[in-house]
Amino acid sequence: MPADLDEMFADLSRDGDTVPVAPAEVARRRGARRSRNRAVAAALATLLVITGVGAAAWQRGHRTEPILPATPNSPIRGLEPLGEPLDLGADRYWNHPVLSQGRLFAVSVPAGAGVDGRANRGVAADERTGDILWSTPDELGGTDIPVPIAGTVLLREAATRPVMHLLDPATGAEHWSLVHELDDDLVVHPDVLVRVHAADGLTEGLDMRTGERLWSAPGGADRPRFTAGIDAGSGRQSWGLSNNQPFSDGYMFQQLTSGRMLIRDVRTGEVRNRIAKVLNSQSGLTTVHDGMVVWPVGDEIRTAVLGDDGTSRVIHTLEPGREPQDIFGCGPGRICVSDTESALVAVDVASARVLWTAPGGNTFGGGSARAGRTLTTGTRGSALRDETGRVLFQGSELGWVDDGNLLVFQVERDSPRVTAVAVSAVDGTRTVLGEVPGGAVRPGAGANCAWSTTTLVCVDESRLIRYRFTR
């Protein structure tokens, strides 16, 4: 990936790991997206006000972006308040904060349950000073979760028929907008917004800056069944804006009605690989990592060089009676596979040699790697392992801050108290940073926070509180 894209993605909020989507979950996610979009605006506003803390914490705990390296001798040692809180007053709440490119983006939501969601407002502030840069006008029609990328911030209108607005992150001025159907699939890349029309399966790539159509591919008789971007950090599939996981590192997956899988170049629409034998029940596990396409067929894990279907080969076979539960890139030339018994295996792609095996992979929530260390997250919490598979830390949900530090929020049972804790990626050492706002809407739900390598922001109802990481 070019260095400028690495730098851009590194500036995004560092929020943990992407949720892997197995086929049963594909249907659930698509159904949830449709249900949410079809709900009346009042219901959307109620969702944001009543369940926003828990939902936002879960999303942020399962999203991955590339991280700028941090040396092992620069651990996070504490939190220092950064200026005055951003206070909306008694009539509005903050929700869905995101830090990107030196700016803070969030949504301002009316405090009253049942208020029309079209009254939601997108807000941008300077990450360092907290100065408000802009907020969306009334005529925008309300906003959903902000999705910032290099030079643009995407805001979707909180309306029955969604409209995607692409704004200048510095001024809030609109570059262009896209009216799309409820069931259209959308994949976001720094240069291209890909839209798959639900009506006829037409796939088109639109220039991110101007909206100009760059390429298109007709749906045909064997039209796309679902389309997914590829997370730039882990090579995992990424399932669209409704999950705040939209980014693609240059490639995208399309499973066709026949069951075949296509890997396309996002910028040109060119088909790079065609995979004929992927079980429908395992299609959500196909990944791209280090120039290799990786996919399961039954108990076998197969790879092919990106752009060369003729290089297909088996690199790992699971034990009898087991099937893959998750597949993700966990280091240069290395693939990690967890199975239905929650065992986690690291495999060297070139030699097909098993590097290490560990019990309790539990990766329904996601997996990623930084500097030789592997992080898995699931329903039973997180596990951080070193390059040999040895557990360095095991506990609540972790998210990367940089290559040397992770962040975890610990919630006291039956209490709204939330404590931020830094975890060293070198040896798993814990450092308590202090109490942060959380659980204000629903006690015990966790913190509604976002962070960069330097800054942590947390929602406290109408106040947005900023901290600086001290090292």
Secondary structure as UniProt FT lines:
FT   HELIX           3..10
FT   HELIX           23..38
FT   HELIX           41..60
FT   TURN            72..73
FT   STRAND          78..81
FT   STRAND          86..87
FT   TURN            90..91
FT   STRAND          92..100
FT   TURN            101..102
FT   STRAND          103..110
FT   TURN            113..114
FT   HELIX           117..119
FT   STRAND          121..126
FT   TURN            127..129
FT   STRAND          132..135
FT   HELIX           138..140
FT   STRAND          147..149
FT   TURN            150..151
FT   STRAND          152..157
FT   STRAND          163..167
FT   TURN            169..171
FT   STRAND          174..179
FT   TURN            182..183
FT   STRAND          185..188
FT   STRAND          192..196
FT   TURN            198..200
FT   STRAND          203..207
FT   TURN            208..210
FT   STRAND          213..217
FT   STRAND          224..230
FT   TURN            232..234
FT   STRAND          237..238
FT   HELIX           241..243
FT   STRAND          251..256
FT   TURN            257..258
FT   STRAND          261..265
FT   TURN            266..268
FT   STRAND          271..275
FT   HELIX           280..285
FT   STRAND          287..289
FT   TURN            290..291
FT   STRAND          292..297
FT   TURN            298..299
FT   STRAND          300..305
FT   TURN            306..307
FT   STRAND          308..317
FT   TURN            320..321
FT   STRAND          324..329
FT   TURN            332..333
FT   STRAND          334..339
FT   TURN            340..341
FT   STRAND          344..348
FT   TURN            349..352
FT   STRAND          353..358
FT   TURN            364..365
FT   STRAND          366..370
FT   TURN            371..372
FT   STRAND          373..378
FT   TURN            379..380
FT   STRAND          381..385
FT   TURN            387..388
FT   STRAND          391..395
FT   STRAND          398..402
FT   TURN            403..404
FT   STRAND          405..411
FT   TURN            413..414
FT   STRAND          418..424
FT   TURN            425..427
FT   STRAND          430..436
FT   TURN            443..444
FT   STRAND          449..451
FT   STRAND          455..460
FT   TURN            461..462
FT   STRAND          463..470
//
